[in-house]
Amino acid sequence: MTTHSNQSNKHAIVIGGSIAGMLTARVLSNHFDRVTVIERDALNDGPEARKGQPQARHLHALLAGGLQTMTRYFPDLIHEFQRHGEAQGDLGEHIRWHIGSGYRQTVRTGLWSAIISRPFLEWQIRRRVEALRNVEVRSGGNVESLLADETRQRVTGVQVMWRKDGQREAMNADLVIDTSGRGSHTPKWLAALGYDAAPEGVVTCKITYATCLFSRQPNDPLGDKYVMVTPPASDTLKRAGAFPLEGDRWQVTLVGVHGEPMPIDGDAFMAFAKSLPTLDVYNIVANNEPLTDIMHHKFPSNLRRFYEKLTRFPTGYLVLGDAVCSFNPIFGQGMTSAAMQAHALDELLHEMGVERLDGLARRYFRSVAKVVDIPWKTAAREDFRYKDTTGDKQLGTDLLNAYSSALHRATVNDAVVCEAFMRVVNMVDSPAILFRPQILWRVLRSELHRKLRGRSQRSVETSQFTVDQPADTVR
Ligand SMILES: Cc1cc2nc3c(=O)[nH]c(=O)nc-3n(C[C@H](O)[C@H](O)[C@H](O)COP(=O)(O)OP(=O)(O)OC[C@H]3O[C@@H](n4cnc5c(N)ncnc54)[C@H](O)[C@@H]3O)c2cc1C
């Protein structure tokens, strides 16, 4: 992965220095002579949650598909995690995941995960990018607009305002990539050049995260398990997760959907944790010291910009990461999707070279649409389980959700179904595998058993009432 194809004395600029920006810079370093990343925030050499990525304070799972893609570009990443004492292991074995009706099966999947905080991950990636000989990361620069040639058909650079002295600088580049996140100004910048805005898809979820870090004892009964609690949407608007982090800490995030009131003090935090269908999270909260205040983050909707649908787009300009698609965070797909988009770009540049960038945008946005389609559809479909969700509801959503509910229930009893589910949820395999006859049959069988169990339980209860219990005690 470190081959430098077609070194070309060319310059690329990346707007935004978060996860997507750093992965993009790494990929571009394979193809361009010089790559400059421009980040608005000041960057320090250490793990940090900055103003520009406030979500970094909250629970972040790096899915196996994301870790696999990232380690193609940073093969020593996992060793670095090990050096810092972070745990890794088979995701299927490391997760303790309660779904309301019970815990999913523990399964060996061969899918690896790294148990680390989001700021630590971003810092480790950034350090590696900064060490590349042809990449420069410049912080404290706000990209204000795009530069274009007189025909306005080619983007030729960016205008940056440097925060330390307020100076403005015009920087030229052969390729500019916007990785400035969900709040990307690309629609506005393109409009200024006379281009249409990309059509947008919005599916609401109105999520609020409430996160607190806690101490973690070496002998914690949960060990280094990821704890997830995701009861059915029909039961409650509450969810939670707790991950063991570097530095002997638990990161506990409580999640409320569609306006569920969120805790603002310790007592309410504990009460929320206690109200979940398992006490795993409550036990962490009750038995460890809080290390921070409770931090909140509101997230209104899944948002996708369909750049692949535009008929006109300037040469020399692309968009990547959350700036293209930002998903309900509960599904943990954002960083993996960004990594896969960057990889798709790498493949295209290997194929097309960088001498002529005409036609790149069209092919790139088609590739990105393929990467984003599945996580987008998954998140949007799942969010339509809530009656208050609004947006473009695809045909067949309720049917698919009914099957997926049955599949979730089957993961509690059936290791084969659970393994298939884990591979899909980690973006390693396509959801199509969940419809293979072997899985379909197992899901149906599990439902049948559940119904029969329910019926025989009811008849036991009925016979107890009629035979063992005197009539007045039954009342
Ligand atoms: C609460 C929450 C929880 C999440 N949990 C997960 C999870 O568990 N797993 C997962 O994979 N993903 C998760 N995500 C998504 C994940 O955080 C993002 O997908 C990931 O950070 C990649 O985003 P990005 O780099 O595209 O944008 P961002 O992380 O938003 O970064 C954009 C960067 O661009 C900079 N910038 C913005 N404008 C300019 C400008 N004009 N000039 C220069 N710089 C600029 C910003 O300062 C920032 O550094 C979560 C998101 C949220 C909100």
The ligand as an SDF file (V2000), in Angstrom:
LIG
                    3D

 53 58  0  0  0  0  0  0  0  0999 V2000
  -22.0760   11.6110   18.8470 C   0  0  0  0  0  0  0  0  0  0  0  0
  -21.3780   10.9010   17.7140 C   0  0  0  0  0  0  0  0  0  0  0  0
  -20.9080    9.6080   17.8900 C   0  0  0  0  0  0  0  0  0  0  0  0
  -20.2980    8.9450   16.8350 C   0  0  0  0  0  0  0  0  0  0  0  0
  -19.9020    7.6460   17.0030 N   0  0  0  0  0  0  0  0  0  0  0  0
  -19.2830    6.9990   15.9930 C   0  0  0  0  0  0  0  0  0  0  0  0
  -18.8440    5.6620   16.1500 C   0  0  0  0  0  0  0  0  0  0  0  0
  -19.0740    5.0270   17.1700 O   0  0  0  0  0  0  0  0  0  0  0  0
  -18.1720    5.0800   15.1170 N   0  0  0  0  0  0  0  0  0  0  0  0
  -17.9230    5.7500   13.9490 C   0  0  0  0  0  0  0  0  0  0  0  0
  -17.2960    5.1820   13.0550 O   0  0  0  0  0  0  0  0  0  0  0  0
  -18.3510    7.0100   13.7690 N   0  0  0  0  0  0  0  0  0  0  0  0
  -19.0150    7.6420   14.7470 C   0  0  0  0  0  0  0  0  0  0  0  0
  -19.4280    8.9390   14.5600 N   0  0  0  0  0  0  0  0  0  0  0  0
  -19.1220    9.6050   13.2810 C   0  0  0  0  0  0  0  0  0  0  0  0
  -17.6610   10.0380   13.2480 C   0  0  0  0  0  0  0  0  0  0  0  0
  -17.3800   10.9120   14.3200 O   0  0  0  0  0  0  0  0  0  0  0  0
  -17.3280   10.6900   11.9070 C   0  0  0  0  0  0  0  0  0  0  0  0
  -17.8170    9.9030   10.8810 O   0  0  0  0  0  0  0  0  0  0  0  0
  -15.8290   10.8400   11.7420 C   0  0  0  0  0  0  0  0  0  0  0  0
  -15.3390   11.8010   12.6390 O   0  0  0  0  0  0  0  0  0  0  0  0
  -15.3990   11.2800   10.3510 C   0  0  0  0  0  0  0  0  0  0  0  0
  -15.8320   12.5630   10.1800 O   0  0  0  0  0  0  0  0  0  0  0  0
  -15.0940   13.6040    9.2410 P   0  0  0  0  0  0  0  0  0  0  0  0
  -13.6220   13.5110    9.4100 O   0  0  0  0  0  0  0  0  0  0  0  0
  -15.6840   13.4760    7.9020 O   0  0  0  0  0  0  0  0  0  0  0  0
  -15.6240   14.9740    9.8700 O   0  0  0  0  0  0  0  0  0  0  0  0
  -15.3910   15.5980   11.3020 P   0  0  0  0  0  0  0  0  0  0  0  0
  -14.9110   14.5960   12.2730 O   0  0  0  0  0  0  0  0  0  0  0  0
  -16.6310   16.3450   11.6310 O   0  0  0  0  0  0  0  0  0  0  0  0
  -14.1980   16.6160   11.0770 O   0  0  0  0  0  0  0  0  0  0  0  0
  -14.2700   17.7380   10.2480 C   0  0  0  0  0  0  0  0  0  0  0  0
  -12.9820   18.5540   10.4590 C   0  0  0  0  0  0  0  0  0  0  0  0
  -12.9480   19.6280    9.5350 O   0  0  0  0  0  0  0  0  0  0  0  0
  -12.5750   20.8110   10.2060 C   0  0  0  0  0  0  0  0  0  0  0  0
  -13.1570   21.9370    9.4560 N   0  0  0  0  0  0  0  0  0  0  0  0
  -14.4800   22.2220    9.3070 C   0  0  0  0  0  0  0  0  0  0  0  0
  -14.6470   23.2790    8.5080 N   0  0  0  0  0  0  0  0  0  0  0  0
  -13.4080   23.6740    8.1210 C   0  0  0  0  0  0  0  0  0  0  0  0
  -12.9320   24.7170    7.2880 C   0  0  0  0  0  0  0  0  0  0  0  0
  -13.7800   25.5740    6.6560 N   0  0  0  0  0  0  0  0  0  0  0  0
  -11.5970   24.8550    7.1240 N   0  0  0  0  0  0  0  0  0  0  0  0
  -10.7170   24.0060    7.7390 C   0  0  0  0  0  0  0  0  0  0  0  0
  -11.1270   23.0060    8.5330 N   0  0  0  0  0  0  0  0  0  0  0  0
  -12.4530   22.8280    8.7220 C   0  0  0  0  0  0  0  0  0  0  0  0
  -13.1220   20.6390   11.6100 C   0  0  0  0  0  0  0  0  0  0  0  0
  -12.4630   21.4690   12.5540 O   0  0  0  0  0  0  0  0  0  0  0  0
  -12.8790   19.1570   11.8470 C   0  0  0  0  0  0  0  0  0  0  0  0
  -11.5990   18.9060   12.3750 O   0  0  0  0  0  0  0  0  0  0  0  0
  -20.1020    9.6020   15.5810 C   0  0  0  0  0  0  0  0  0  0  0  0
  -20.5840   10.9000   15.4120 C   0  0  0  0  0  0  0  0  0  0  0  0
  -21.2450   11.5370   16.4580 C   0  0  0  0  0  0  0  0  0  0  0  0
  -21.8100   12.8970   16.2210 C   0  0  0  0  0  0  0  0  0  0  0  0
  1  2  1  0
  2  3  1  0
  2 52  2  0
  3  4  2  0
  4  5  1  0
  4 50  1  0
  5  6  2  0
  6  7  1  0
  6 13  1  0
  7  8  2  0
  7  9  1  0
  9 10  1  0
 10 11  2  0
 10 12  1  0
 12 13  2  0
 13 14  1  0
 14 15  1  0
 14 50  1  0
 15 16  1  0
 16 17  1  0
 16 18  1  0
 18 19  1  0
 18 20  1  0
 20 21  1  0
 20 22  1  0
 22 23  1  0
 23 24  1  0
 24 25  2  0
 24 26  1  0
 24 27  1  0
 27 28  1  0
 28 29  2  0
 28 30  1  0
 28 31  1  0
 31 32  1  0
 32 33  1  0
 33 34  1  0
 33 48  1  0
 34 35  1  0
 35 36  1  0
 35 46  1  0
 36 37  1  0
 36 45  1  0
 37 38  2  0
 38 39  1  0
 39 40  1  0
 39 45  2  0
 40 41  1  0
 40 42  2  0
 42 43  1  0
 43 44  2  0
 44 45  1  0
 46 47  1  0
 46 48  1  0
 48 49  1  0
 50 51  2  0
 51 52  1  0
 52 53  1  0
M  END
$$$$
